Amino acid sequence: MMTTLQSHLDEFNRQGFTVFRGAISESWADQLHAGLLHYLEEPPLPGQWDGFRTRMFERGEAYIRLIENEPVVDFAEALLGEKCHMFCMNAFTTKKGKGFDTWHVDEELFLPLPEGTELDERIQIPTYLITCIYYLVDVAPDMGPTQLIPTSHRSGQHPPANQDPPVYKGQEPVTINARKGDCLIFSGQTWHRGSTNQSDTDRAVQQVMYGKRWISQRFWPFINYVMPQDVIDFAEGDPRLKRLLGFHQHGPYG
């Protein structure tokens, strides 16, 4: 039975993440993977480093189309509102012996709570931005799969440094056994890590981050960034894609 959009929203709000299986075709994933590997052969630009590239929407149609890929973008709009936009689009590979293996939250705590307190169960934690990870290869258990602690997005705390792995209200790590084309969507407030790749195969992912209208887009070098004209031209005649790229109507702050 097909999982409904509402069930994904309910799961996300409950545990801090959800997975869309087969969010893109394997052939599309292969195309994105090949494009990333080709890009990695070029010298890194400022704000990039070995194995890591930013602003992937500049790399052609396969990447631009990913921004409004359904049903992932439907999920983003349902969660973040009809004025949401893509604020970041990174891609990277993880080689043997590497990984983002420290448990963490992204950015900072948005709703910090004093130690020993809990958010009332009747309150749904607000979500301002999400990370969508498209897996470009099958991720075997020894390739360093993504791990998350369910419900920890409600903790208002950083993962305890003296626990490895951390446990929140009895919830232990969940490992995402991803196949090529799957998409993991999670809140950066959820305790998570990308465990160490112990295999001889590089892990490869494409990220698309969405945020509410007032979340600033993160396109290096930020203030002086100019979106390439070919990206703008591609979105011409597609109001949804133009808005997702950041072409907004005037609002309360300008």
Backbone bond lengths (Angstrom), bond angles and torsions (degrees), N, CA, C in turn:
res aa  C-N    CA-C-N  psi(-1)  N-CA   C-N-CA  omega(-1)  CA-C   N-CA-C  phi
1 M - - - 1.466 - - 1.529 109.51 -
2 M 1.307 116.85 135.68 1.442 121.58 -177.96 1.525 110.46 -70.62
3 T 1.337 116.29 133.49 1.453 120.65 177.22 1.519 108.78 -75.05
4 T 1.332 116.81 130.79 1.455 120.80 -176.97 1.520 110.43 -81.56
5 L 1.334 115.23 159.88 1.460 120.73 177.69 1.521 110.45 -58.40
6 Q 1.328 116.86 -41.85 1.464 119.98 -178.81 1.519 111.55 -63.27
7 S 1.321 117.59 -37.12 1.466 119.16 179.45 1.523 110.69 -67.47
8 H 1.349 117.39 -34.11 1.464 120.13 174.54 1.530 110.38 -65.73
9 L 1.330 116.90 -41.89 1.462 120.60 178.25 1.518 110.91 -62.88
10 D 1.330 116.37 -43.80 1.465 120.41 179.32 1.524 110.66 -62.62
11 E 1.330 116.45 -43.42 1.461 120.46 179.87 1.530 110.72 -64.09
12 F 1.316 116.63 -43.20 1.464 120.39 178.94 1.528 110.95 -60.89
13 N 1.325 116.77 -48.95 1.462 119.62 -178.58 1.521 111.83 -64.73
14 R 1.319 116.71 -31.09 1.462 121.03 -179.14 1.522 111.97 -76.97
15 Q 1.338 118.10 -47.84 1.460 119.44 -170.95 1.530 114.90 -114.54
16 G 1.342 117.48 -7.95 1.458 120.08 175.94 1.509 114.58 94.13
17 F 1.318 118.01 3.91 1.468 122.00 177.94 1.520 109.93 -165.69
18 T 1.324 114.86 162.81 1.458 121.69 174.70 1.526 107.69 -155.97
19 V 1.319 116.52 159.69 1.465 121.10 -177.14 1.528 109.68 -124.97
20 F 1.326 115.98 127.76 1.462 122.24 170.88 1.523 107.53 -97.04
21 R 1.314 116.62 111.72 1.460 120.91 178.59 1.531 110.06 -78.38
22 G 1.328 115.67 136.53 1.458 119.78 179.24 1.516 113.29 60.56
23 A 1.333 116.74 40.74 1.466 120.96 -177.72 1.523 111.91 -66.59
24 I 1.330 116.71 -29.58 1.468 121.72 171.41 1.525 107.86 -133.14
25 S 1.313 115.74 160.23 1.462 120.04 179.59 1.522 110.33 -71.04
26 E 1.327 115.85 159.45 1.462 119.66 177.18 1.526 110.85 -63.17
27 S 1.323 116.89 -35.24 1.468 119.45 -179.89 1.527 111.06 -67.17
28 W 1.328 116.90 -37.68 1.467 120.33 176.47 1.529 109.68 -66.20
29 A 1.327 116.63 -43.26 1.466 120.52 177.13 1.528 110.72 -59.75
30 D 1.332 116.55 -41.36 1.470 120.20 178.02 1.529 111.01 -62.35
31 Q 1.324 115.98 -39.26 1.465 120.40 179.56 1.528 110.66 -64.89
32 L 1.327 116.62 -44.11 1.464 120.86 178.00 1.523 111.08 -64.01
33 H 1.321 115.74 -39.88 1.470 120.85 -179.80 1.528 110.33 -64.50
34 A 1.321 116.30 -46.47 1.464 120.08 -179.89 1.524 111.01 -62.19
35 G 1.337 116.04 -39.66 1.457 119.91 178.41 1.515 112.40 -64.45
36 L 1.325 116.12 -38.36 1.462 120.32 177.54 1.523 110.92 -65.46
37 L 1.326 116.61 -46.83 1.465 119.63 -179.43 1.530 111.07 -60.97
38 H 1.326 116.22 -38.26 1.470 119.80 177.28 1.528 110.37 -64.88
39 Y 1.323 116.85 -42.92 1.469 121.77 179.94 1.529 110.47 -62.71
40 L 1.325 116.57 -37.34 1.463 120.37 -178.47 1.525 112.43 -68.04
41 E 1.322 116.90 -15.93 1.464 120.02 175.85 1.525 111.71 -77.07
42 E 1.336 116.35 -17.15 1.461 121.00 179.00 1.529 109.83 -86.23
43 P 1.325 118.35 153.62 1.470 120.22 177.31 1.528 110.14 -60.24
44 P 1.324 118.57 138.60 1.463 120.51 179.56 1.522 111.83 -65.58
45 L 1.321 115.68 142.29 1.454 122.06 174.79 1.522 109.23 -82.41
46 P 1.334 118.46 167.49 1.468 119.53 174.01 1.527 110.71 -54.74
47 G 1.310 116.95 135.97 1.460 121.25 -177.34 1.512 113.44 87.99
48 Q 1.337 117.31 0.37 1.464 122.31 176.68 1.527 108.90 -118.38
49 W 1.334 115.99 166.88 1.456 120.18 175.80 1.519 108.92 -153.68
50 D 1.312 116.02 177.90 1.462 120.43 -176.88 1.525 110.54 -54.12
51 G 1.321 115.90 125.27 1.454 121.08 177.43 1.509 114.57 83.68
52 F 1.336 118.87 -2.66 1.470 122.20 -173.69 1.525 109.71 -132.82
53 R 1.338 115.84 127.93 1.452 120.96 179.01 1.531 110.42 -132.58
54 T 1.330 115.55 147.91 1.458 122.70 -177.22 1.530 110.21 -114.82
55 R 1.353 115.48 172.38 1.467 122.83 174.79 1.530 111.73 50.33
56 M 1.326 115.78 48.40 1.464 119.63 -174.82 1.527 113.01 -66.09
57 F 1.332 117.40 -18.27 1.467 119.39 177.64 1.531 111.57 -64.60
58 E 1.318 117.52 -14.28 1.464 121.07 176.87 1.531 112.31 -79.29
59 R 1.337 116.76 -6.60 1.464 120.50 -170.58 1.522 114.34 -97.23
60 G 1.324 117.61 15.18 1.451 118.62 172.84 1.517 114.50 122.00
61 E 1.321 114.50 175.13 1.460 122.70 -172.26 1.521 113.03 -58.13
62 A 1.317 118.41 -40.87 1.469 120.80 -177.08 1.518 111.24 -58.29
63 Y 1.319 116.76 -32.25 1.461 121.13 -179.26 1.527 111.51 -84.95
64 I 1.331 117.00 -41.29 1.467 119.40 179.49 1.527 110.12 -61.86
65 R 1.329 116.86 -43.18 1.468 120.27 -178.96 1.519 111.77 -62.23
66 L 1.327 116.83 -27.38 1.458 119.94 -178.57 1.523 111.43 -63.79
67 I 1.315 117.12 -27.51 1.465 121.55 -177.88 1.523 111.06 -61.05
68 E 1.334 117.33 -36.18 1.465 119.12 -179.90 1.531 111.26 -112.22
69 N 1.315 115.36 32.27 1.462 120.41 177.54 1.528 110.66 -69.90
70 E 1.313 115.71 123.99 1.467 120.98 176.00 1.523 109.24 -92.09
71 P 1.343 118.00 145.79 1.457 127.37 7.15 1.530 114.47 -92.34
72 V 1.332 118.33 6.86 1.467 119.43 -177.10 1.522 111.16 -62.28
73 V 1.336 117.71 -44.86 1.463 119.16 -179.85 1.525 110.90 -68.16
74 D 1.340 117.89 -30.75 1.464 120.53 174.79 1.525 109.95 -61.59
75 F 1.323 115.69 -41.67 1.464 120.92 177.58 1.528 109.88 -61.62
76 A 1.328 116.81 -46.83 1.465 120.73 -178.59 1.520 111.17 -59.52
77 E 1.318 116.97 -44.00 1.461 120.38 -178.74 1.520 111.57 -68.95
78 A 1.324 116.98 -36.98 1.463 120.09 178.49 1.523 111.23 -66.52
79 L 1.321 116.89 -34.99 1.463 121.55 -177.38 1.523 112.39 -84.20
80 L 1.331 116.62 -41.59 1.468 121.50 -170.63 1.522 113.70 -103.32
81 G 1.316 117.00 -10.86 1.455 120.12 179.57 1.517 112.24 103.98
82 E 1.319 115.23 159.85 1.462 121.60 -173.25 1.530 113.22 -72.02
83 K 1.337 117.93 -7.32 1.464 120.77 178.20 1.526 112.28 -101.88
84 C 1.316 117.50 8.49 1.465 119.99 -176.78 1.525 110.58 -65.76
85 H 1.324 115.21 162.66 1.462 120.03 178.19 1.520 110.51 -144.20
86 M 1.323 115.18 166.34 1.454 121.96 172.03 1.523 107.18 -78.65
87 F 1.328 117.33 126.24 1.465 117.59 -178.41 1.525 112.72 -114.21
88 C 1.312 117.63 -4.92 1.458 120.02 -178.99 1.527 107.88 -164.97
89 M 1.339 116.76 145.33 1.465 120.41 -179.82 1.520 108.61 -149.61
90 N 1.320 115.06 90.23 1.461 122.57 -177.86 1.525 110.56 -106.50
91 A 1.320 115.68 160.45 1.464 121.88 172.96 1.516 107.84 -144.31
92 F 1.325 115.74 148.75 1.465 117.88 -179.91 1.521 111.11 -159.48
93 T 1.307 113.85 160.69 1.459 121.64 172.36 1.520 108.42 -114.80
94 T 1.323 115.77 152.76 1.462 121.91 177.80 1.518 108.26 -124.71
95 K 1.313 115.93 116.30 1.459 121.60 -176.30 1.530 111.48 -87.12
96 K 1.307 115.44 171.56 1.458 121.61 179.03 1.528 110.35 -55.71
97 G 1.337 115.32 133.41 1.454 121.31 178.94 1.510 114.60 84.76
98 K 1.342 116.83 -2.98 1.458 121.23 -179.25 1.525 110.10 -111.02
99 G 1.325 115.17 163.26 1.451 120.69 176.99 1.515 110.17 166.61
100 F 1.322 116.00 156.34 1.462 121.35 173.42 1.529 106.62 -90.07
101 D 1.335 115.52 68.07 1.461 119.11 -163.58 1.515 114.89 -90.89
102 T 1.331 118.51 7.01 1.459 121.24 173.73 1.524 108.92 -88.47
103 W 1.319 116.89 128.97 1.460 120.68 177.74 1.524 109.09 -65.05
104 H 1.330 116.51 134.75 1.460 118.97 -173.46 1.529 110.85 -160.49
105 V 1.331 114.77 169.44 1.462 122.78 163.58 1.526 106.38 -112.26
106 D 1.320 117.00 156.95 1.463 120.55 179.88 1.530 110.33 -85.41
107 E 1.317 115.46 148.62 1.461 122.78 179.84 1.527 110.32 59.39
108 E 1.326 117.55 -102.82 1.461 122.51 -177.19 1.519 108.12 -150.36
109 L 1.324 116.51 172.89 1.459 120.24 177.74 1.527 109.06 -73.56
110 F 1.326 116.47 126.50 1.458 120.64 -179.67 1.527 112.17 -86.25
111 L 1.313 117.01 -27.03 1.461 121.44 179.18 1.526 108.35 -136.71
112 P 1.350 117.54 71.11 1.467 120.20 -176.82 1.522 111.48 -66.20
113 L 1.320 115.02 138.41 1.462 121.71 178.79 1.521 109.26 -119.57
114 P 1.331 117.46 143.44 1.466 119.65 176.09 1.526 110.47 -61.02
115 E 1.311 115.90 146.53 1.458 120.48 179.38 1.519 110.51 -57.52
116 G 1.322 116.21 135.28 1.458 121.13 179.46 1.513 114.11 91.42
117 T 1.339 117.84 -4.29 1.461 120.66 177.54 1.523 109.58 -106.25
118 E 1.326 115.61 158.67 1.457 121.31 178.95 1.515 109.81 -133.54
119 L 1.307 115.40 149.51 1.454 121.30 176.35 1.524 109.21 -71.74
120 D 1.320 116.45 135.57 1.462 121.30 177.02 1.532 109.19 -53.98
121 E 1.319 116.79 132.61 1.464 121.51 -176.97 1.526 112.56 -60.74
122 R 1.331 116.92 -21.35 1.462 120.29 -179.97 1.523 111.97 -76.81
123 I 1.327 116.62 -13.69 1.462 121.19 -177.76 1.525 109.70 -93.97
124 Q 1.313 116.14 124.34 1.465 120.70 174.37 1.516 108.38 -86.37
125 I 1.317 116.45 126.37 1.460 120.67 -177.82 1.528 109.47 -62.21
126 P 1.322 118.94 128.90 1.472 119.59 179.01 1.525 111.56 -69.52
127 T 1.317 116.29 143.50 1.464 121.93 177.92 1.519 108.70 -117.99
128 Y 1.316 116.14 125.55 1.460 121.67 -178.08 1.527 112.46 -106.19
129 L 1.319 116.06 -24.81 1.464 120.10 -179.36 1.524 109.26 -155.68
130 I 1.321 115.31 155.85 1.463 120.90 -179.87 1.523 109.82 -137.39
131 T 1.312 114.95 154.56 1.459 122.38 172.92 1.522 108.63 -110.82
132 C 1.316 115.97 129.15 1.464 122.46 176.76 1.524 107.61 -113.14
133 I 1.317 116.68 116.64 1.460 121.90 -178.99 1.525 109.19 -106.17
134 Y 1.323 115.66 114.43 1.461 121.30 173.22 1.528 108.16 -92.49
135 Y 1.316 115.87 126.03 1.461 120.84 -179.81 1.524 108.77 -87.87
136 L 1.329 115.77 123.88 1.462 121.58 -175.48 1.519 112.60 -94.85
137 V 1.320 116.51 -5.88 1.471 123.15 174.74 1.524 107.70 -141.35
138 D 1.332 116.79 158.85 1.460 119.69 169.92 1.525 108.15 -64.41
139 V 1.328 116.19 136.75 1.465 120.38 -178.53 1.525 108.85 -107.79
140 A 1.325 115.78 102.71 1.466 121.75 177.29 1.531 109.38 -74.37
141 P 1.345 117.72 160.22 1.471 120.62 -177.76 1.521 114.54 -55.23
142 D 1.340 117.99 -28.56 1.470 119.55 -178.16 1.529 112.74 -91.70
143 M 1.344 117.03 6.55 1.466 120.20 -178.80 1.523 113.04 -95.51
144 G 1.318 116.87 7.02 1.455 119.50 178.48 1.509 113.52 79.64
145 P 1.335 118.25 56.31 1.461 120.41 -178.80 1.527 112.39 -64.90
146 T 1.332 114.97 157.63 1.458 121.04 176.14 1.526 109.58 -65.23
147 Q 1.327 115.99 139.21 1.459 121.68 177.26 1.528 109.19 -127.96
148 L 1.323 115.85 142.49 1.459 121.69 -179.20 1.522 109.97 -139.05
149 I 1.327 115.86 156.28 1.463 122.27 175.63 1.526 107.96 -104.81
150 P 1.344 118.54 109.14 1.460 120.74 -177.70 1.525 112.32 -56.79
151 T 1.306 115.93 142.12 1.473 127.88 176.50 1.526 113.43 70.08
152 S 1.334 118.59 -1.96 1.467 119.73 -176.98 1.524 112.64 -69.20
153 H 1.342 117.38 -13.91 1.468 119.25 176.25 1.521 111.48 -65.89
154 R 1.333 116.97 -14.11 1.455 121.86 178.20 1.529 112.55 -93.65
155 S 1.314 117.15 -0.75 1.467 119.94 -171.96 1.520 113.39 -73.93
156 G 1.341 117.00 -30.74 1.458 119.22 -173.93 1.510 112.93 66.31
157 Q 1.334 116.32 20.57 1.461 122.12 -175.92 1.526 109.69 -135.21
158 H 1.334 115.19 156.05 1.453 119.98 167.22 1.529 108.70 -76.88
159 P 1.324 118.25 155.97 1.470 119.57 175.23 1.527 109.80 -58.02
160 P 1.331 118.05 135.04 1.468 120.06 179.90 1.524 111.53 -61.64
161 A 1.318 115.94 130.11 1.465 120.83 -176.06 1.518 112.59 -68.15
162 N 1.331 116.69 -21.13 1.472 119.96 -176.76 1.521 112.61 -93.25
163 Q 1.335 117.62 10.19 1.466 121.61 177.77 1.524 109.84 -123.39
164 D 1.300 116.76 128.25 1.463 121.32 175.45 1.526 108.94 -146.80
165 P 1.329 117.22 101.76 1.457 125.95 6.16 1.527 111.49 -83.25
166 P 1.332 116.78 157.26 1.461 119.18 175.96 1.524 111.05 -72.45
167 V 1.308 115.19 154.89 1.464 122.07 177.03 1.521 107.13 -128.00
168 Y 1.330 116.72 134.62 1.460 119.98 177.69 1.522 109.39 -123.72
169 K 1.334 116.12 116.79 1.464 122.51 179.43 1.529 111.02 49.74
170 G 1.314 115.32 43.48 1.458 121.56 177.72 1.514 114.88 82.53
171 Q 1.324 116.97 -3.64 1.467 121.08 -178.04 1.529 109.96 -87.98
172 E 1.326 115.60 121.70 1.456 121.77 178.61 1.533 110.04 -99.10
173 P 1.333 117.99 172.50 1.465 119.97 -175.90 1.527 113.64 -58.88
174 V 1.318 114.48 141.03 1.461 122.93 170.36 1.523 107.21 -107.92
175 T 1.314 116.31 129.07 1.462 121.97 179.51 1.527 109.56 -97.74
176 I 1.328 116.32 128.90 1.463 121.04 -179.67 1.527 109.10 -87.16
177 N 1.310 115.47 106.05 1.465 121.33 177.27 1.526 107.84 -86.11
178 A 1.324 115.20 89.02 1.461 120.88 -170.51 1.520 111.84 -93.85
179 R 1.321 113.73 145.63 1.454 121.89 171.50 1.527 108.49 -107.52
180 K 1.316 115.56 158.40 1.461 120.50 177.30 1.527 109.76 -53.87
181 G 1.337 116.73 126.33 1.456 121.56 179.77 1.508 114.49 99.44
182 D 1.338 117.73 -13.30 1.465 120.57 176.33 1.522 109.97 -71.62
183 C 1.338 115.82 156.94 1.464 121.10 178.39 1.522 109.72 -133.07
184 L 1.313 116.02 118.81 1.463 122.87 173.55 1.518 108.39 -92.53
185 I 1.326 116.86 128.44 1.462 122.04 175.62 1.524 107.61 -116.45
186 F 1.319 116.36 127.29 1.458 118.42 -179.16 1.519 111.58 -144.35
187 S 1.321 114.36 159.46 1.457 121.88 172.01 1.516 108.47 -83.62
188 G 1.329 116.74 135.88 1.455 119.93 177.20 1.510 113.14 -65.95
189 Q 1.346 116.86 -9.77 1.462 121.04 176.46 1.527 111.73 -82.60
190 T 1.319 116.41 -11.72 1.461 121.52 176.95 1.520 109.26 -78.01
191 W 1.313 117.43 130.21 1.462 120.50 178.20 1.530 108.72 -61.73
192 H 1.315 116.25 128.47 1.459 119.03 -175.49 1.519 110.66 -155.54
193 R 1.326 114.04 168.28 1.459 121.29 173.62 1.526 108.55 -161.01
194 G 1.322 115.42 160.22 1.457 121.54 167.53 1.512 106.56 -105.99
195 S 1.301 117.58 106.36 1.463 120.79 -171.55 1.531 111.12 -66.84
196 T 1.327 115.75 166.78 1.463 121.96 -174.39 1.525 111.61 -65.70
197 N 1.312 115.88 133.12 1.463 121.85 176.02 1.529 108.49 -77.37
198 Q 1.314 116.14 114.67 1.463 121.07 -178.80 1.528 112.33 -103.67
199 S 1.318 116.53 6.51 1.463 120.88 -177.18 1.529 110.34 -100.85
200 D 1.308 115.31 176.35 1.464 121.06 176.17 1.527 112.12 -92.71
201 T 1.334 116.48 4.23 1.461 122.03 -179.35 1.522 110.02 -106.64
202 D 1.317 117.24 130.28 1.461 120.84 178.47 1.527 110.20 -69.54
203 R 1.321 115.53 136.05 1.461 120.79 170.17 1.527 107.42 -82.91
204 A 1.331 117.66 140.90 1.464 121.15 -178.54 1.522 109.78 -137.94
205 V 1.324 115.97 130.35 1.463 120.73 -179.79 1.523 110.14 -137.16
206 Q 1.324 113.77 154.54 1.464 122.28 172.79 1.522 107.44 -119.91
207 Q 1.312 116.92 125.19 1.457 121.54 -179.52 1.526 110.61 -104.40
208 V 1.322 114.95 142.99 1.462 122.31 167.20 1.517 106.23 -130.31
209 M 1.326 117.12 121.32 1.453 121.45 178.68 1.524 109.19 -105.67
210 Y 1.323 115.86 134.73 1.457 121.73 176.13 1.523 109.07 -117.71
211 G 1.327 115.78 146.08 1.453 120.09 177.88 1.512 111.11 -141.19
212 K 1.314 115.70 164.59 1.451 120.25 173.42 1.527 109.74 -60.80
213 R 1.306 115.90 162.44 1.465 122.16 -175.45 1.524 111.83 -49.68
214 W 1.325 117.49 -37.91 1.462 120.55 -173.22 1.531 113.50 -88.95
215 I 1.319 117.52 1.82 1.466 120.45 172.61 1.532 108.29 -79.65
216 S 1.323 116.48 122.16 1.460 121.02 -176.54 1.525 111.42 -65.16
217 Q 1.328 115.95 139.15 1.461 120.21 175.29 1.526 109.92 -73.49
218 R 1.340 116.43 142.52 1.459 122.30 -173.80 1.526 110.19 -110.82
219 F 1.293 115.79 74.91 1.457 121.45 178.83 1.528 108.30 -112.48
220 W 1.328 116.22 104.43 1.460 120.87 179.28 1.527 109.75 -55.93
221 P 1.352 120.06 137.01 1.472 128.13 4.66 1.519 114.32 -91.36
222 F 1.309 117.29 33.14 1.456 124.02 172.68 1.532 112.43 69.63
223 I 1.320 118.65 -91.52 1.463 121.19 -172.82 1.528 111.76 -61.90
224 N 1.306 117.55 -40.62 1.465 120.95 -174.31 1.525 113.42 -98.28
225 Y 1.327 117.14 12.79 1.462 119.23 -178.62 1.526 110.47 -70.72
226 V 1.325 116.31 138.03 1.462 122.88 174.55 1.527 107.71 -125.34
227 M 1.324 116.47 121.34 1.463 120.35 -179.96 1.527 109.93 -68.26
228 P 1.334 118.28 132.89 1.471 120.58 -179.44 1.529 112.15 -58.61
229 Q 1.312 116.29 142.93 1.453 121.46 -176.66 1.521 111.75 -62.59
230 D 1.335 118.32 -33.05 1.464 119.40 -178.70 1.524 111.48 -67.32
231 V 1.334 117.59 -29.28 1.463 120.70 175.30 1.525 109.65 -68.73
232 I 1.324 116.03 -45.07 1.466 120.97 178.74 1.524 110.27 -62.32
233 D 1.319 116.57 -43.49 1.468 120.57 -179.51 1.530 111.29 -62.80
234 F 1.327 117.11 -37.61 1.462 120.47 -179.63 1.530 110.99 -61.83
235 A 1.329 116.32 -34.48 1.468 120.87 -177.05 1.524 112.80 -84.91
236 E 1.323 117.42 -6.23 1.462 120.14 -178.13 1.526 109.73 -59.65
237 G 1.332 115.54 132.66 1.456 120.48 -178.82 1.512 114.05 84.06
238 D 1.336 117.42 2.41 1.470 122.67 179.60 1.530 107.69 -124.59
239 P 1.343 118.08 86.58 1.466 121.05 -174.71 1.530 113.24 -57.26
240 R 1.314 116.35 -35.99 1.465 119.09 -179.32 1.525 110.53 -64.74
241 L 1.322 117.10 -47.98 1.455 120.49 -179.23 1.523 111.02 -65.56
242 K 1.332 117.63 -38.80 1.463 119.72 178.76 1.523 110.49 -61.30
243 R 1.320 116.53 -43.45 1.469 119.42 177.95 1.521 111.20 -64.88
244 L 1.332 117.61 -40.74 1.463 120.72 178.66 1.528 111.58 -64.01
245 L 1.331 116.97 -28.45 1.465 121.27 176.45 1.526 112.25 -79.05
246 G 1.345 116.65 -11.93 1.458 119.57 175.81 1.512 115.53 114.66
247 F 1.345 117.41 7.95 1.461 120.26 177.79 1.529 108.51 -87.10
248 H 1.335 115.68 94.55 1.460 121.75 -173.29 1.528 111.73 -106.93
249 Q 1.321 114.30 159.82 1.455 121.02 168.33 1.532 108.63 -74.96
250 H 1.332 115.58 164.39 1.460 119.12 176.32 1.524 109.82 -61.02
251 G 1.329 116.06 148.15 1.455 121.96 178.84 1.517 110.86 -134.19
252 P 1.341 117.63 -170.43 1.463 121.47 -176.54 1.526 113.98 -58.13
253 Y 1.328 117.57 -28.96 1.466 120.33 -175.86 1.527 112.20 -108.13
254 G 1.299 116.59 18.31 1.454 119.16 178.42 1.504 112.40 124.22
